[in-house]
Amino acid sequence: MTMNETCRLCGSKRLDIICRRIKSGIDANVLRCQDCCLVFLEDKFFEPKRIAELYQGSYQYVPSLDELVGTPHDPYKIKAERIAQYLDPAQTSLFEIGAGSGQFARVVRDRVKRLVCQEFNSDQADSLRQLYSAEVYTEGLEEIVLEDVFDVVVYLHVLEHIPDPLAWLRQTMSYVKPGGILYIEVPNVRDPLLSLYRVSGYDQMYFRQPHLFYYDQNTLRLMLERAGFKHMKIGVDQTYSLTNHLHWTDCKTPQPSLNVGYRFHMSGEFHGSPELRKDLESGFYAADARYRETLIRHGFGDLVYAIVENRP
């Protein structure tokens, strides 16, 4: 392979091309380092002008979660529970970087004393202010001047967008109080549909222009260690359901929304009694939970998370 690219984590030139086309039919090399196993897009996607044009356009993420809000399948409720021990409505200050449409703010607003957000999109920033009384910055992290430090700083599916994650991570930890935490979630390149079942065409939907990096437990840990962090817990989770995976492996296409994808979904009409439906659902939900637990136990899942403590 003739390329000038080097690994953006370990500097190795031993890179493999694992995909040549990404979402929306864009021609692109997706590279994997043979030495540290980091996966990332080729150099042209890191050009500042290209990145600026992407985010200055209409790009924003608005998940379709209306049927899941407040249920056990609400993914943002699950995220909040993962760091529940660090949240106290009487004293916790929380800074969310890349707050998007405010799905996490919705869940934590009543569980923290002070909520501060960073969000590029001006419409979403206004929504965060109006709906959740958040203090919002619309500049990039490198432009924000903060004199405060926080009990909790959160990156939810943001780090994969950042062209210089080491610099951002080091700056971010300066915002975390001694004894506080940095909480990170990123998509997991050990997503079962990509790396376990290898569903035809899934790679060309999974890899996408806004996502410059693709982590797993090991590469996220290595990135955090290179940034100077020592005390961390790394884990995986599987948010999409068994029926979502069955749909993908059978139809090779996504389900219509996250409302369907995140929970076990009984398709079609049902003409039995309510008691029978309840019994069947109980069995299906148990099978779904066991399926997710099995994947996680073997290191597979669709996201990786890290809880990083700020202590010597």
C-alpha positions in Angstrom: 0.0 0.0 0.0 1.4 3.4 -1.0 0.3 6.1 1.3 1.9 9.0 3.2 -0.5 8.7 6.2 0.7 7.7 9.6 -1.3 6.5 12.6 -2.6 9.5 14.5 -2.1 7.8 17.8 1.1 5.8 17.7 2.8 7.2 14.6 3.1 3.9 12.8 3.2 3.8 9.0 1.9 0.2 9.0 -1.7 0.9 8.0 -4.4 -1.3 6.3 -7.3 0.0 4.2 -10.4 -1.7 5.7 -13.1 0.1 3.7 -13.0 2.3 0.6 -16.5 3.9 0.7 -18.4 5.5 3.5 -21.9 6.7 4.2 -23.7 8.7 1.5 -21.5 7.0 -1.2 -18.4 9.0 -0.4 -15.2 7.5 -1.7 -12.8 7.3 1.3 -10.1 5.1 2.7 -10.8 3.9 6.2 -7.5 3.0 7.8 -6.5 0.6 10.6 -3.1 0.8 12.3 -1.5 -2.7 12.4 0.3 -1.7 15.6 -2.2 0.0 17.9 -5.4 -0.9 16.0 -6.8 2.6 15.9 -9.2 3.1 13.0 -9.5 6.5 11.3 -10.3 8.2 8.0 -7.7 9.3 5.6 -5.9 12.6 5.8 -8.1 14.7 3.5 -11.0 14.4 6.0 -8.9 16.2 8.7 -8.5 19.3 6.6 -9.8 22.3 8.6 -11.7 23.8 5.7 -13.5 20.5 5.0 -14.4 20.2 8.7 -15.6 23.8 8.9 -17.8 23.4 5.9 -19.4 20.3 7.4 -20.3 21.9 10.7 -21.2 25.3 9.3 -23.9 23.7 7.2 -27.0 22.0 8.5 -25.3 19.2 10.3 -26.9 18.3 13.6 -27.9 15.1 15.4 -31.5 14.9 16.6 -32.3 11.3 17.7 -35.8 10.0 17.2 -36.5 9.0 20.8 -40.0 10.3 21.5 -41.4 6.8 22.4 -38.4 5.9 24.6 -38.3 9.0 26.8 -38.6 8.0 30.5 -38.7 4.3 29.8 -36.1 1.7 30.8 -34.9 1.8 27.1 -34.2 5.6 27.1 -30.4 5.6 26.3 -29.8 8.9 28.0 -31.4 7.7 31.2 -29.0 4.7 31.0 -26.0 7.0 30.5 -27.0 9.1 33.6 -27.4 6.0 35.7 -23.9 4.9 34.8 -22.5 8.1 36.5 -25.3 8.4 39.1 -23.0 8.2 42.1 -21.3 11.5 40.9 -24.6 13.4 40.5 -26.1 15.4 43.4 -28.8 18.1 42.8 -27.6 20.0 45.8 -24.0 20.5 44.6 -22.9 18.9 41.3 -21.7 21.2 38.5 -21.7 19.5 35.1 -20.2 20.6 31.8 -21.4 18.8 28.7 -19.3 19.3 25.5 -21.2 18.8 22.3 -24.7 18.8 24.0 -26.6 18.6 20.7 -30.4 18.6 21.0 -30.2 18.3 24.8 -31.2 14.7 25.3 -28.7 14.2 28.1 -29.5 17.7 29.6 -33.1 16.5 29.7 -32.2 13.6 32.0 -29.6 15.3 34.2 -31.1 18.8 34.6 -32.8 17.9 37.9 -29.9 15.8 39.1 -27.3 18.6 39.1 -27.1 22.1 40.6 -25.4 23.8 37.6 -25.5 22.8 34.0 -23.1 24.3 31.4 -23.0 23.2 27.8 -21.0 23.6 24.7 -22.8 23.3 21.3 -21.8 24.6 17.9 -25.3 24.6 16.4 -27.0 27.9 17.3 -30.6 26.6 17.1 -29.7 23.7 19.5 -27.8 26.1 21.7 -31.0 28.3 22.0 -33.0 25.2 22.8 -30.7 24.2 25.6 -31.0 27.7 27.2 -34.8 27.8 26.9 -35.7 24.2 27.9 -33.0 23.4 30.5 -31.8 26.8 31.7 -28.3 25.8 30.7 -25.3 28.2 30.3 -24.3 27.6 26.7 -21.1 28.3 24.8 -21.2 28.0 21.0 -17.4 28.4 20.4 -15.0 25.5 20.0 -13.3 24.3 23.1 -10.0 25.9 22.2 -11.8 29.3 22.1 -13.7 29.1 25.4 -12.1 30.8 28.4 -13.5 29.1 31.5 -12.3 30.0 35.0 -14.6 27.5 36.6 -13.9 23.8 37.2 -16.7 21.1 37.3 -17.5 18.0 39.2 -18.4 16.2 36.0 -17.4 16.9 32.4 -19.2 14.8 29.7 -18.4 13.9 26.1 -21.3 11.9 24.5 -20.3 10.7 21.0 -18.1 13.8 20.5 -14.5 12.6 20.7 -14.8 10.7 17.4 -15.5 14.0 15.7 -12.4 15.8 17.1 -9.4 16.0 14.7 -6.9 16.5 17.6 -8.4 14.4 20.5 -5.2 14.4 22.6 -5.1 18.2 22.8 -8.9 18.4 23.5 -8.6 15.7 26.2 -5.7 17.5 28.0 -7.6 20.8 27.9 -10.8 19.1 29.1 -9.2 17.6 32.2 -8.2 21.1 33.3 -12.0 21.8 33.7 -12.5 18.8 36.1 -12.2 19.4 39.8 -9.8 17.3 41.8 -11.9 14.2 42.7 -14.2 14.9 39.8 -14.7 12.8 36.6 -14.5 13.0 32.8 -17.2 10.8 31.3 -16.8 9.8 27.6 -18.8 7.7 25.2 -17.8 6.8 21.6 -19.1 4.3 19.0 -17.4 1.0 19.3 -15.6 -0.3 16.2 -16.3 -3.8 17.7 -19.9 -3.2 16.9 -21.3 -6.7 16.4 -22.9 -5.9 13.0 -19.5 -4.6 11.7 -17.0 -7.0 13.3 -18.9 -10.1 14.4 -21.6 -10.6 11.8 -20.0 -8.5 9.2 -23.3 -7.6 7.6 -22.9 -6.8 3.9 -23.0 -3.1 3.3 -23.1 -2.2 7.0 -19.5 -0.8 6.9 -20.6 1.8 4.3 -23.2 3.1 6.7 -21.2 2.8 9.9 -18.2 4.7 8.6 -19.1 8.4 7.9 -17.6 11.7 7.2 -18.2 13.4 10.6 -16.6 10.5 12.5 -12.8 10.9 12.0 -11.8 8.2 14.6 -13.2 4.8 15.5 -12.3 3.4 18.9 -12.5 0.2 20.9 -11.7 -0.4 24.5 -8.0 -0.7 23.9 -7.5 2.3 21.6 -9.7 4.5 23.8 -7.6 3.5 26.8 -4.4 4.1 24.9 -5.6 7.6 23.8 -6.5 8.5 27.4 -3.1 7.2 28.6 -1.3 9.3 25.9 -3.2 12.3 27.2 -1.7 11.7 30.6 -4.6 10.1 32.5 -4.1 7.2 34.9 -7.3 6.4 36.7 -10.0 5.2 34.5 -12.7 2.6 34.0 -13.3 1.4 30.4 -16.4 -0.6 29.4 -18.7 -1.5 26.5 -22.4 -1.4 26.2 -24.9 -2.7 23.6 -27.8 -0.2 23.1 -29.4 -1.7 20.0 -31.6 -4.7 20.6 -31.7 -8.3 19.5 -34.5 -7.6 17.0 -32.4 -4.8 15.5 -29.6 -7.2 14.9 -31.9 -9.9 13.5 -33.4 -7.2 11.1 -29.9 -6.2 9.9 -28.7 -9.7 9.4 -31.8 -10.7 7.5 -32.7 -7.5 5.6 -29.3 -5.7 5.4 -31.1 -2.5 6.2 -31.7 -0.4 9.3 -35.0 -0.2 11.2 -37.1 3.0 10.8 -36.1 4.7 14.0 -34.3 4.5 17.3 -37.7 4.0 18.9 -37.7 0.6 17.3 -34.0 -0.2 17.3 -33.3 0.3 21.0 -35.9 -2.1 22.3 -37.1 -5.6 21.5 -39.8 -5.0 18.9 -42.7 -7.3 18.2 -43.5 -6.7 14.6 -46.8 -7.5 12.9 -50.3 -7.7 14.4 -51.1 -9.8 17.5 -54.5 -11.4 18.0 -54.0 -13.3 21.3 -55.0 -12.3 24.8 -53.3 -9.5 26.7 -52.1 -12.2 29.2 -50.4 -14.2 26.4 -48.9 -11.0 25.0 -47.5 -10.1 28.4 -46.0 -13.6 28.8 -44.4 -13.6 25.4 -43.0 -10.1 25.9 -41.5 -11.1 29.2 -39.7 -14.0 27.5 -38.6 -11.8 24.6 -37.3 -9.1 26.9 -35.3 -11.7 29.0 -33.8 -13.1 25.8 -32.9 -9.6 24.6 -31.2 -8.8 27.9 -29.3 -12.0 27.9 -28.2 -11.4 24.3 -26.8 -8.0 25.1 -25.1 -9.3 28.3 -23.4 -12.1 26.3 -22.1 -9.6 23.7 -20.7 -7.3 26.4 -19.1 -10.2 28.2 -17.1 -11.1 25.1 -16.1 -7.5 24.4 -18.6 -6.6 21.7 -21.1 -3.7 21.8 -22.0 -0.7 19.9 -20.4 1.9 22.3 -17.4 2.2 24.5 -17.4 4.4 27.6 -14.8 5.7 30.0 -15.0 7.1 33.5 -11.8 9.0 34.1 -11.0 10.3 37.6 -9.0 13.4 38.2 -6.7 12.3 41.0 -2.9 11.9 41.3 
